[in-house]
């Protein structure tokens, strides 16, 4: 009788365990930054950062495959350490920051490697063009933050390599390398009021190029040498 009762209680609890929802987190713009490196005329690699990213993460450390991520990166906050370089990089013949002020990443698939590592594949949109990109992600920590308001915080590092010309950023090919190396440091704070990324995820097939309705062939502009 006792065995039957115990089994009944376990079976009754199983649906609750299976359907437990993963936590929702909101990116901390202050502690989330994108660093990029690109070759400069063969002499060195120019380093730049973009701060202030915003986004939502749905994450269960015991079930990486269920993770969902949507991030908005404010391209106009790009900083190469020099005002003229910033202006040249945001010009229409490169990132065209005036018409395309943000980049966007929406995850589509997560492949776990071990408890703290996974490959996160998603759709990256830059300059109105969407391509599939895979991030190599490391979970650094998931715990209660030691400072007020002491909220549960997840910290991640990620890397990726992409081709800028794949996104239509092909100006100054003789001066600027095509390969762009990305390093991302991010912190996300648990927020049960954060929206679910699945509610706003795009419906385009992976790797499908997209562009806004008003996109056209960029007109010649006076270029500033980076």
Secondary structure, 3 states (H helix, E strand, C coil): CHHHHHHHHHHHHHHHHHCCCCEEEEECHHHCEEEEEEEECCCEEEEEEEECCEEEEEECCCCHHHCEEEEEEEHHHEECCCHHHHHHHCCCCCCCCCCCCEEEEEEEEEEEEECCEEEEEEEEEECCEEEEEEEEEEEEEEEECCCCCCCEEEEEEEEEEEEHHHHCCCCCCCCEEEEEEEEEEEEEEECCCCCCHHHCCCCCCCCCCCCCCCCCCCCCCCCCCC
